[in-house]
Amino acid sequence: MPWWRTRSWNTDLNTLTRLHKALRALEVDPDAQHKPAPAPALPTPSAGLPARRELLRAPQVVKTEQQASGGQILTGPGLAPEAESAQTLSLEAGQGEQGPDQKDAVPEPAAAGPDPAIAAIRETFRYVAEAGDKAVGFFYGQMFVRQPQLRQLFPSAMDEQRDRLFCALGRIVESLSAPEDMAAYLTQLGRDHRKYQVEPEMYEVVGASLLATLRAFARDAFTAEAEAAWTQVYLAGSSLMIKAAEEDSAASPATWTAEVVTVDHRADGIAVLTIAPDQPLPFTAGQHLTVQTPRWPRVWRPYSIACMPRDDGLLMLHVKAVPGGWVSSALVRHTAPGSQLLLGPPLGTMTLERAGNRDLLCVAGGTGLSPVKAIIEQAVRESVTVRRRIYLYYGARRRSELYDLPDLWRLGDAYDGFELIPVTSDDPAFDGMQGNVGRVAARYMPHAYCDAYVAGPPEMVRETIRLLARAGLKNERIHFDDALLAGKHRTDA
C-alpha cells in the first residue's frame, strides 16, 4: 500500500495543528529558537513508508553533512522506534477532540516555551528566504538532476514558479492560516497540481530536493530536530495533496477549456472578460482559479472569479495588464471573443459562509474588487432569507480606475442594504472620500460585530488587516485570500 494511504486526515491535521500552535507561540516568545533543543514533538510517520529514500528513510542511524567528522544522529523519519510511543499522536482522539479523561499522547515540555523544533523550521526557512533566487535555483537544480523529465512540466521562464515555491512555504512558516484552513488549502493545491501532470512519486523527489536545499543554505542551523520537523510537515502536506488529487481525478477534469465570450475594456489597461467553460466548473463566490493562454503555454496565473455562480455557467474575470506580465498583457491586449483559454480548478476559502448572518465590511483595492464583488452578489442573492448591511470601500488611485462603478450602482439599486463608498488615493479633484482605502475603512468601520472581506495588492491587504484589527475587529472575522500573501508573491491581477 502506498505510504500516503496509511495516513489519516487526523494524522496530517494533527501535524499542522501542532505546527500552527508552536509558530504562534514563537510570536509570544521570539527568543525560543535560541534555547537548547530537545527531541521534536511532532508525530513520527506512519509505518509503511518507502524504504531507503533520501526523504522517507526507514528507521536508522545516519550521518548529516554537518557531522561528517564522525558524530551520529537520528534524523527525520529515522527516529528510534522506541521513541515512537512518546512522539506519536493518538489518531483516534484527534487534535483538540479529546474527552475529559483523555490526554494528548505527546508530552509537553514543562514550562519550556515554544517547541524548539518548530523554532528551527522558522529559523532554517529564514536562511533559505534570505538566499532568494540562489536557494530556489538550487532547489530546482536538485529536482531536475534527480528526475530530469520533470523539467518539461515547467515553463521555460521559471521566475513565477520560483515565487510560488516561496509563497507556499512562506504561508506555512508564517502560519497565516488556521490548521483546518491550511489543510483545505493543501487539498485544493493537490487538485490544482493535476494540471501539471504531477504523479505521487514526484512528491518524494520534491521533498528530497527541499531537504537538500535547507541543508545547503541553513548549514549548521539545519539540525537533526529541524530535519525531523521539516520532514513531518512535508509528509503531512504532501499526503493531503496526493489523496486530494486521487479523489478529484474520479470526479473532475484536471483543466477546463473555456471560450472568451466578451472583452470589455473598462479603463486603461483594465478589461473585464466573460468566459464560457466547455463543461460545468463548480465554484463558490470568493474563490479564484488559474488561467493559461495559448500565447504562453505552461504559464499559469491566478485570477479571482468576479461573479457568483450563474445559471448560464459563465464566469467573469477582472484583469489589469501589469508591465512585464505575460498572461495579464495577453488577456487584456491580445484576447478577443472566440479566443480559447485553459482554466485550473477553483481555489480559496474566502467565502460568504464564514460570515454567518453578520453584516459585511468589504474593502477592495483595484482589481481586488473581483472576489469581493462575487461575495456581495451572493449576499444580495441570499438577502431574501438573510437581511444584512453590506458596506463596500472600493479604492483606486484615480476616479478613472474605479472601473466597475456602473455595475456596483446597479447592485445598490437592487438591494437597499448595500452601501458603496468609493475612495481615491491620488486624485485631488475626486468628489468622494480620499486617502488610503484600508485606513478609511478602519476609521469609518460601522461596528465591531461585522465580518470583513479584504482583497487587493498584497501590501494593501496586509495593512488593512492590521488596521481593522487595531480598530477592534476580531482576527477570525477578517477574511482574505491568504494564499496570495505569504512570501514575495507577484500576481498579474
C-alpha positions as a Python dict, from the first residue, in 0.01 Angstrom:
ca = {
    (1, 'M'): (0, 0, 0),
    (2, 'P'): (139, 347, -87),
    (3, 'W'): (261, 535, 221),
    (4, 'W'): (15, 824, 186),
    (5, 'R'): (-281, 586, 214),
    (6, 'T'): (-160, 475, 555),
    (7, 'R'): (-206, 828, 689),
    (8, 'S'): (-544, 960, 800),
    (9, 'W'): (-678, 1314, 776),
    (10, 'N'): (-642, 1341, 1156),
    (11, 'T'): (-276, 1242, 1136),
    (12, 'D'): (-200, 1519, 889),
    (13, 'L'): (-424, 1774, 1063),
    (14, 'N'): (-254, 1696, 1396),
    (15, 'T'): (83, 1780, 1245),
    (16, 'L'): (-44, 2108, 1101),
    (17, 'T'): (-217, 2194, 1430),
    (18, 'R'): (98, 2142, 1636),
    (19, 'L'): (297, 2344, 1385),
    (20, 'H'): (44, 2630, 1391),
    (21, 'K'): (27, 2644, 1772),
    (22, 'A'): (403, 2633, 1810),
    (23, 'L'): (462, 2903, 1548),
    (24, 'R'): (205, 3123, 1718),
    (25, 'A'): (383, 3063, 2048),
    (26, 'L'): (704, 3191, 1891),
    (27, 'E'): (537, 3528, 1849),
    (28, 'V'): (499, 3541, 2227),
    (29, 'D'): (850, 3406, 2293),
    (30, 'P'): (1063, 3514, 1994),
    (31, 'D'): (1388, 3409, 2167),
    (32, 'A'): (1276, 3046, 2191),
    (33, 'Q'): (1479, 2950, 1886),
    (34, 'H'): (1797, 3017, 2080),
    (35, 'K'): (1710, 2777, 2362),
    (36, 'P'): (1852, 2422, 2383),
    (37, 'A'): (1652, 2196, 2152),
    (38, 'P'): (1509, 1870, 2290),
    (39, 'A'): (1367, 1596, 2066),
    (40, 'P'): (1096, 1729, 1835),
    (41, 'A'): (737, 1692, 1948),
    (42, 'L'): (595, 1629, 1603),
    (43, 'P'): (443, 1289, 1522),
    (44, 'T'): (660, 1030, 1351),
    (45, 'P'): (547, 897, 1012),
    (46, 'S'): (318, 602, 986),
    (47, 'A'): (458, 261, 911),
    (48, 'G'): (473, 154, 551),
    (49, 'L'): (669, 446, 406),
    (50, 'P'): (908, 369, 120),
    (51, 'A'): (1241, 243, 247),
    (52, 'R'): (1588, 378, 165),
    (53, 'R'): (1476, 710, 16),
    (54, 'E'): (1652, 1033, 100),
    (55, 'L'): (1330, 1192, 219),
    (56, 'L'): (1146, 891, 358),
    (57, 'R'): (1409, 669, 514),
    (58, 'A'): (1337, 365, 724),
    (59, 'P'): (1437, 400, 1094),
    (60, 'Q'): (1815, 403, 1103),
    (61, 'V'): (2115, 598, 1228),
    (62, 'V'): (2255, 827, 959),
    (63, 'K'): (2518, 1097, 933),
    (64, 'T'): (2441, 1453, 839),
    (65, 'E'): (2671, 1663, 627),
    (66, 'Q'): (2737, 1883, 929),
    (67, 'Q'): (2865, 1580, 1124),
    (68, 'A'): (3087, 1426, 860),
    (69, 'S'): (3368, 1430, 1116),
    (70, 'G'): (3217, 1127, 1284),
    (71, 'G'): (2923, 1227, 1504),
    (72, 'Q'): (2600, 1034, 1451),
    (73, 'I'): (2243, 1149, 1498),
    (74, 'L'): (1893, 1027, 1433),
    (75, 'T'): (1722, 1227, 1158),
    (76, 'G'): (1378, 1276, 1015),
    (77, 'P'): (1169, 961, 991),
    (78, 'G'): (1472, 773, 1118),
    (79, 'L'): (1382, 843, 1481),
    (80, 'A'): (1443, 550, 1709),
    (81, 'P'): (1148, 306, 1716),
    (82, 'E'): (1129, 325, 2093),
    (83, 'A'): (1063, 696, 2067),
    (84, 'E'): (751, 646, 1861),
    (85, 'S'): (518, 577, 2150),
    (86, 'A'): (619, 903, 2314),
    (87, 'Q'): (601, 1107, 1997),
    (88, 'T'): (303, 967, 1804),
    (89, 'L'): (-29, 1142, 1846),
    (90, 'S'): (-345, 946, 1922),
    (91, 'L'): (-525, 921, 1589),
    (92, 'E'): (-845, 800, 1749),
    (93, 'A'): (-880, 1104, 1972),
    (94, 'G'): (-776, 1360, 1710),
    (95, 'Q'): (-629, 1701, 1775),
    (96, 'G'): (-838, 1907, 2012),
    (97, 'E'): (-1110, 1641, 2034),
    (98, 'Q'): (-1003, 1457, 2349),
    (99, 'G'): (-1264, 1373, 2604),
    (100, 'P'): (-1232, 1492, 2963),
    (101, 'D'): (-1037, 1182, 3064),
    (102, 'Q'): (-818, 1164, 2754),
    (103, 'K'): (-471, 1311, 2737),
    (104, 'D'): (-258, 1402, 2441),
    (105, 'A'): (-3, 1129, 2383),
    (106, 'V'): (267, 1388, 2320),
    (107, 'P'): (439, 1505, 2640),
    (108, 'E'): (461, 1881, 2660),
    (109, 'P'): (791, 2027, 2783),
    (110, 'A'): (739, 2167, 3130),
    (111, 'A'): (737, 2547, 3105),
    (112, 'A'): (983, 2522, 2818),
    (113, 'G'): (805, 2773, 2598),
    (114, 'P'): (757, 2716, 2225),
    (115, 'D'): (880, 2391, 2071),
    (116, 'P'): (1245, 2442, 1966),
    (117, 'A'): (1200, 2202, 1675),
    (118, 'I'): (929, 2429, 1538),
    (119, 'A'): (1150, 2729, 1601),
    (120, 'A'): (1407, 2551, 1386),
    (121, 'I'): (1159, 2540, 1097),
    (122, 'R'): (1121, 2918, 1101),
    (123, 'E'): (1493, 2973, 1155),
    (124, 'T'): (1607, 2747, 871),
    (125, 'F'): (1349, 2888, 632),
    (126, 'R'): (1481, 3235, 707),
    (127, 'Y'): (1822, 3134, 569),
    (128, 'V'): (1663, 2999, 251),
    (129, 'A'): (1438, 3303, 208),
    (130, 'E'): (1734, 3538, 250),
    (131, 'A'): (1925, 3347, -19),
    (132, 'G'): (1641, 3424, -261),
    (133, 'D'): (1690, 3308, -618),
    (134, 'K'): (2009, 3123, -533),
    (135, 'A'): (1823, 2891, -298),
    (136, 'V'): (1530, 2837, -532),
    (137, 'G'): (1761, 2779, -826),
    (138, 'F'): (1947, 2522, -616),
    (139, 'F'): (1617, 2352, -529),
    (140, 'Y'): (1504, 2320, -890),
    (141, 'G'): (1853, 2211, -995),
    (142, 'Q'): (1837, 1932, -737),
    (143, 'M'): (1492, 1832, -855),
    (144, 'F'): (1578, 1826, -1226),
    (145, 'V'): (1901, 1632, -1163),
    (146, 'R'): (1714, 1371, -962),
    (147, 'Q'): (1436, 1341, -1220),
    (148, 'P'): (1519, 1522, -1549),
    (149, 'Q'): (1179, 1452, -1705),
    (150, 'L'): (1023, 1694, -1453),
    (151, 'R'): (1174, 1988, -1643),
    (152, 'Q'): (920, 1955, -1924),
    (153, 'L'): (636, 2020, -1678),
    (154, 'F'): (759, 2374, -1608),
    (155, 'P'): (765, 2687, -1827),
    (156, 'S'): (1087, 2796, -1991),
    (157, 'A'): (1100, 3102, -1764),
    (158, 'M'): (1098, 2991, -1401),
    (159, 'D'): (1066, 3324, -1218),
    (160, 'E'): (696, 3296, -1131),
    (161, 'Q'): (732, 2928, -1045),
    (162, 'R'): (1008, 3021, -802),
    (163, 'D'): (785, 3283, -643),
    (164, 'R'): (513, 3021, -599),
    (165, 'L'): (751, 2790, -410),
    (166, 'F'): (833, 3063, -160),
    (167, 'C'): (466, 3160, -140),
    (168, 'A'): (361, 2808, -41),
    (169, 'L'): (646, 2758, 206),
    (170, 'G'): (606, 3108, 343),
    (171, 'R'): (237, 3055, 402),
    (172, 'I'): (316, 2751, 617),
    (173, 'V'): (607, 2906, 806),
    (174, 'E'): (431, 3239, 866),
    (175, 'S'): (134, 3039, 995),
    (176, 'L'): (-116, 3274, 836),
    (177, 'S'): (-391, 3012, 830),
    (178, 'A'): (-571, 2809, 1093),
    (179, 'P'): (-483, 2437, 1067),
    (180, 'E'): (-818, 2347, 911),
    (181, 'D'): (-777, 2624, 653),
    (182, 'M'): (-424, 2512, 577),
    (183, 'A'): (-544, 2154, 528),
    (184, 'A'): (-818, 2280, 295),
    (185, 'Y'): (-563, 2489, 106),
    (186, 'L'): (-330, 2190, 62),
    (187, 'T'): (-611, 1966, -62),
    (188, 'Q'): (-709, 2234, -315),
    (189, 'L'): (-345, 2269, -414),
    (190, 'G'): (-326, 1894, -472),
    (191, 'R'): (-624, 1912, -706),
    (192, 'D'): (-474, 2213, -882),
    (193, 'H'): (-143, 2029, -939),
    (194, 'R'): (-320, 1775, -1156),
    (195, 'K'): (-290, 2027, -1438),
    (196, 'Y'): (91, 1985, -1415),
    (197, 'Q'): (54, 1606, -1455),
    (198, 'V'): (217, 1556, -1117),
    (199, 'E'): (236, 1191, -1009),
    (200, 'P'): (259, 1078, -642),
    (201, 'E'): (618, 957, -685),
    (202, 'M'): (725, 1309, -780),
    (203, 'Y'): (648, 1432, -429),
    (204, 'E'): (936, 1225, -297),
    (205, 'V'): (1175, 1398, -537),
    (206, 'V'): (1040, 1739, -433),
    (207, 'G'): (1078, 1652, -64),
    (208, 'A'): (1433, 1527, -106),
    (209, 'S'): (1524, 1841, -301),
    (210, 'L'): (1368, 2062, -33),
    (211, 'L'): (1570, 1897, 245),
    (212, 'A'): (1887, 1922, 36),
    (213, 'T'): (1823, 2294, -17),
    (214, 'L'): (1759, 2358, 352),
    (215, 'R'): (2073, 2162, 442),
    (216, 'A'): (2286, 2354, 193),
    (217, 'F'): (2173, 2706, 289),
    (218, 'A'): (2088, 2675, 659),
    (219, 'R'): (2409, 2474, 724),
    (220, 'D'): (2465, 2424, 1098),
    (221, 'A'): (2116, 2552, 1177),
    (222, 'F'): (1972, 2253, 991),
    (223, 'T'): (1996, 2023, 1291),
    (224, 'A'): (1852, 1676, 1336),
    (225, 'E'): (1550, 1836, 1505),
    (226, 'A'): (1500, 2076, 1215),
    (227, 'E'): (1522, 1796, 960),
    (228, 'A'): (1275, 1581, 1155),
    (229, 'A'): (1032, 1871, 1189),
    (230, 'W'): (1054, 1967, 821),
    (231, 'T'): (1010, 1602, 720),
    (232, 'Q'): (693, 1560, 924),
    (233, 'V'): (541, 1882, 793),
    (234, 'Y'): (624, 1785, 436),
    (235, 'L'): (478, 1437, 485),
    (236, 'A'): (153, 1585, 615),
    (237, 'G'): (126, 1838, 333),
    (238, 'S'): (215, 1601, 51),
    (239, 'S'): (-16, 1332, 190),
    (240, 'L'): (-311, 1573, 183),
    (241, 'M'): (-225, 1685, -169),
    (242, 'I'): (-180, 1336, -313),
    (243, 'K'): (-503, 1199, -167),
    (244, 'A'): (-699, 1505, -281),
    (245, 'A'): (-568, 1465, -636),
    (246, 'E'): (-661, 1096, -640),
    (247, 'E'): (-1014, 1166, -520),
    (248, 'D'): (-1062, 1456, -760),
    (249, 'S'): (-947, 1256, -1064),
    (250, 'A'): (-1256, 1038, -1034),
    (251, 'A'): (-1497, 1332, -1043),
    (252, 'S'): (-1346, 1631, -1227),
    (253, 'P'): (-1112, 1710, -1517),
    (254, 'A'): (-765, 1841, -1444),
    (255, 'T'): (-834, 2151, -1658),
    (256, 'W'): (-1124, 2320, -1836),
    (257, 'T'): (-1115, 2470, -2185),
    (258, 'A'): (-1303, 2800, -2200),
    (259, 'E'): (-1411, 3030, -2481),
    (260, 'V'): (-1396, 3405, -2439),
    (261, 'V'): (-1745, 3548, -2495),
    (262, 'T'): (-1679, 3921, -2446),
    (263, 'V'): (-1386, 4150, -2365),
    (264, 'D'): (-1498, 4480, -2212),
    (265, 'H'): (-1217, 4736, -2187),
    (266, 'R'): (-1322, 4943, -1887),
    (267, 'A'): (-1015, 5161, -1828),
    (268, 'D'): (-658, 5198, -1947),
    (269, 'G'): (-507, 4850, -1912),
    (270, 'I'): (-813, 4702, -1739),
    (271, 'A'): (-1054, 4459, -1904),
    (272, 'V'): (-1350, 4252, -1788),
    (273, 'L'): (-1361, 3912, -1959),
    (274, 'T'): (-1671, 3695, -1977),
    (275, 'I'): (-1579, 3333, -2047),
    (276, 'A'): (-1768, 3009, -2102),
    (277, 'P'): (-1608, 2684, -1976),
    (278, 'D'): (-1664, 2385, -2203),
    (279, 'Q'): (-1815, 2187, -1913),
    (280, 'P'): (-1956, 2272, -1570),
    (281, 'L'): (-1698, 2431, -1339),
    (282, 'P'): (-1843, 2439, -986),
    (283, 'F'): (-1706, 2710, -757),
    (284, 'T'): (-1802, 2925, -460),
    (285, 'A'): (-1822, 3304, -465),
    (286, 'G'): (-1488, 3444, -347),
    (287, 'Q'): (-1267, 3174, -499),
    (288, 'H'): (-1000, 3214, -767),
    (289, 'L'): (-861, 2993, -1041),
    (290, 'T'): (-551, 2985, -1260),
    (291, 'V'): (-553, 3078, -1629),
    (292, 'Q'): (-328, 2979, -1919),
    (293, 'T'): (-334, 3150, -2259),
    (294, 'P'): (-230, 2997, -2595),
    (295, 'R'): (30, 3272, -2620),
    (296, 'W'): (221, 3136, -2318),
    (297, 'P'): (190, 2755, -2282),
    (298, 'R'): (255, 2611, -1935),
    (299, 'V'): (245, 2960, -1778),
    (300, 'W'): (-41, 2991, -1527),
    (301, 'R'): (-156, 3299, -1337),
    (302, 'P'): (-424, 3327, -1064),
    (303, 'Y'): (-737, 3538, -1114),
    (304, 'S'): (-1035, 3574, -885),
    (305, 'I'): (-1377, 3494, -1026),
    (306, 'A'): (-1568, 3823, -1029),
    (307, 'C'): (-1920, 3686, -1006),
    (308, 'M'): (-2124, 3441, -803),
    (309, 'P'): (-2214, 3107, -972),
    (310, 'R'): (-2453, 3178, -1261),
    (311, 'D'): (-2724, 2960, -1407),
    (312, 'D'): (-2574, 3002, -1756),
    (313, 'G'): (-2232, 2879, -1637),
    (314, 'L'): (-2046, 3193, -1748),
    (315, 'L'): (-1755, 3331, -1546),
    (316, 'M'): (-1620, 3686, -1526),
    (317, 'L'): (-1258, 3790, -1472),
    (318, 'H'): (-1124, 4139, -1398),
    (319, 'V'): (-774, 4173, -1541),
    (320, 'K'): (-523, 4456, -1519),
    (321, 'A'): (-228, 4443, -1758),
    (322, 'V'): (86, 4457, -1545),
    (323, 'P'): (413, 4577, -1702),
    (324, 'G'): (606, 4262, -1786),
    (325, 'G'): (305, 4046, -1703),
    (326, 'W'): (291, 3773, -1967),
    (327, 'V'): (-58, 3643, -1903),
    (328, 'S'): (-223, 3970, -1795),
    (329, 'S'): (-96, 4152, -2105),
    (330, 'A'): (-210, 3864, -2327),
    (331, 'L'): (-558, 3870, -2172),
    (332, 'V'): (-604, 4247, -2194),
    (333, 'R'): (-430, 4327, -2523),
    (334, 'H'): (-433, 4006, -2729),
    (335, 'T'): (-761, 3834, -2641),
    (336, 'A'): (-1087, 3870, -2832),
    (337, 'P'): (-1426, 3697, -2840),
    (338, 'G'): (-1373, 3341, -2960),
    (339, 'S'): (-1025, 3309, -2804),
    (340, 'Q'): (-959, 2990, -2612),
    (341, 'L'): (-824, 2976, -2256),
    (342, 'L'): (-727, 2693, -2025),
    (343, 'L'): (-855, 2706, -1665),
    (344, 'G'): (-744, 2527, -1350),
    (345, 'P'): (-980, 2423, -1068),
    (346, 'P'): (-1124, 2680, -824),
    (347, 'L'): (-915, 2757, -515),
    (348, 'G'): (-956, 2959, -196),
    (349, 'T'): (-1155, 2962, 127),
    (350, 'M'): (-1259, 3330, 141),
    (351, 'T'): (-1631, 3259, 111),
    (352, 'L'): (-1955, 3410, 239),
    (353, 'E'): (-2048, 3120, 465),
    (354, 'R'): (-1779, 3228, 710),
    (355, 'A'): (-1977, 3542, 795),
    (356, 'G'): (-2288, 3364, 917),
    (357, 'N'): (-2569, 3623, 937),
    (358, 'R'): (-2345, 3917, 1028),
    (359, 'D'): (-2308, 4246, 841),
    (360, 'L'): (-2027, 4270, 584),
    (361, 'L'): (-1746, 4525, 567),
    (362, 'C'): (-1577, 4483, 228),
    (363, 'V'): (-1250, 4655, 136),
    (364, 'A'): (-1122, 4625, -223),
    (365, 'G'): (-826, 4783, -397),
    (366, 'G'): (-803, 4785, -778),
    (367, 'T'): (-896, 4455, -940),
    (368, 'G'): (-909, 4309, -590),
    (369, 'L'): (-1273, 4402, -635),
    (370, 'S'): (-1324, 4070, -819),
    (371, 'P'): (-1374, 3826, -527),
    (372, 'V'): (-1538, 4092, -309),
    (373, 'K'): (-1796, 4168, -578),
    (374, 'A'): (-1873, 3795, -612),
    (375, 'I'): (-1930, 3768, -237),
    (376, 'I'): (-2152, 4078, -237),
    (377, 'E'): (-2357, 3935, -525),
    (378, 'Q'): (-2403, 3614, -326),
    (379, 'A'): (-2508, 3810, -18),
    (380, 'V'): (-2762, 4008, -221),
    (381, 'R'): (-2898, 3683, -366),
    (382, 'E'): (-2940, 3544, -13),
    (383, 'S'): (-3094, 3865, 121),
    (384, 'V'): (-3441, 3713, 92),
    (385, 'T'): (-3357, 3492, 390),
    (386, 'V'): (-3058, 3675, 544),
    (387, 'R'): (-3100, 4052, 576),
    (388, 'R'): (-2773, 4228, 646),
    (389, 'R'): (-2595, 4554, 585),
    (390, 'I'): (-2313, 4548, 328),
    (391, 'Y'): (-2051, 4824, 321),
    (392, 'L'): (-1803, 4833, 30),
    (393, 'Y'): (-1499, 5060, 43),
    (394, 'Y'): (-1373, 5049, -315),
    (395, 'G'): (-1033, 5209, -370),
    (396, 'A'): (-813, 5312, -661),
    (397, 'R'): (-559, 5582, -729),
    (398, 'R'): (-784, 5790, -958),
    (399, 'R'): (-1151, 5816, -1045),
    (400, 'S'): (-1085, 5670, -1391),
    (401, 'E'): (-954, 5349, -1232),
    (402, 'L'): (-1279, 5285, -1045),
    (403, 'Y'): (-1373, 5079, -1348),
    (404, 'D'): (-1678, 4891, -1215),
    (405, 'L'): (-1890, 5172, -1064),
    (406, 'P'): (-2190, 5126, -1302),
    (407, 'D'): (-2228, 4758, -1204),
    (408, 'L'): (-2190, 4842, -836),
    (409, 'W'): (-2455, 5114, -861),
    (410, 'R'): (-2691, 4856, -1012),
    (411, 'L'): (-2624, 4630, -712),
    (412, 'G'): (-2715, 4921, -487),
    (413, 'D'): (-3040, 4972, -678),
    (414, 'A'): (-3123, 4603, -637),
    (415, 'Y'): (-3056, 4593, -261),
    (416, 'D'): (-3109, 4887, -27),
    (417, 'G'): (-2884, 4728, 237),
    (418, 'F'): (-2577, 4783, 16),
    (419, 'E'): (-2369, 5099, 67),
    (420, 'L'): (-2088, 5184, -177),
    (421, 'I'): (-1807, 5417, -66),
    (422, 'P'): (-1556, 5491, -347),
    (423, 'V'): (-1212, 5609, -230),
    (424, 'T'): (-922, 5752, -432),
    (425, 'S'): (-568, 5794, -307),
    (426, 'D'): (-418, 6020, -576),
    (427, 'D'): (-696, 6228, -732),
    (428, 'P'): (-738, 6574, -572),
    (429, 'A'): (-1039, 6652, -792),
    (430, 'F'): (-1236, 6345, -682),
    (431, 'D'): (-1557, 6450, -503),
    (432, 'G'): (-1576, 6140, -282),
    (433, 'M'): (-1358, 6010, 1),
    (434, 'Q'): (-984, 6043, -44),
    (435, 'G'): (-696, 5859, 115),
    (436, 'N'): (-576, 5506, 179),
    (437, 'V'): (-879, 5280, 134),
    (438, 'G'): (-784, 5050, 422),
    (439, 'R'): (-739, 5340, 662),
    (440, 'V'): (-1066, 5498, 553),
    (441, 'A'): (-1249, 5166, 607),
    (442, 'A'): (-1095, 5118, 950),
    (443, 'R'): (-1173, 5476, 1055),
    (444, 'Y'): (-1537, 5457, 949),
    (445, 'M'): (-1596, 5090, 1034),
    (446, 'P'): (-1971, 5062, 1110),
    (447, 'H'): (-1929, 4841, 1417),
    (448, 'A'): (-1704, 4568, 1557),
    (449, 'Y'): (-1955, 4285, 1508),
    (450, 'C'): (-1935, 4263, 1130),
    (451, 'D'): (-1721, 4037, 913),
    (452, 'A'): (-1459, 4197, 687),
    (453, 'Y'): (-1354, 4077, 343),
    (454, 'V'): (-1032, 4230, 209),
    (455, 'A'): (-877, 4191, -138),
    (456, 'G'): (-625, 4382, -347),
    (457, 'P'): (-247, 4419, -375),
    (458, 'P'): (-72, 4212, -103),
    (459, 'E'): (73, 4508, 86),
    (460, 'M'): (-263, 4683, 86),
    (461, 'V'): (-430, 4369, 221),
    (462, 'R'): (-171, 4324, 495),
    (463, 'E'): (-204, 4685, 608),
    (464, 'T'): (-584, 4674, 603),
    (465, 'I'): (-590, 4356, 813),
    (466, 'R'): (-368, 4524, 1071),
    (467, 'L'): (-574, 4844, 1076),
    (468, 'L'): (-908, 4663, 1109),
    (469, 'A'): (-773, 4453, 1396),
    (470, 'R'): (-647, 4766, 1567),
    (471, 'A'): (-992, 4923, 1520),
    (472, 'G'): (-1145, 4638, 1722),
    (473, 'L'): (-1242, 4372, 1467),
    (474, 'K'): (-1157, 4018, 1579),
    (475, 'N'): (-897, 3840, 1367),
    (476, 'E'): (-1128, 3547, 1299),
    (477, 'R'): (-1376, 3790, 1139),
    (478, 'I'): (-1125, 3934, 891),
    (479, 'H'): (-1124, 3721, 575),
    (480, 'F'): (-875, 3735, 290),
    (481, 'D'): (-718, 3503, 34),
    (482, 'D'): (-401, 3428, 229),
    (483, 'A'): (-267, 3203, -48),
    (484, 'L'): (-150, 3523, -219),
    (485, 'L'): (4, 3690, 86),
    (486, 'A'): (288, 3467, 210),
    (487, 'G'): (635, 3538, 77),
    (488, 'K'): (718, 3769, -214),
    (489, 'H'): (436, 3660, -440),
    (490, 'R'): (387, 3853, -763),
    (491, 'T'): (49, 3833, -929),
    (492, 'D'): (-66, 3965, -1264),
    (493, 'A'): (-407, 4058, -1123),
}
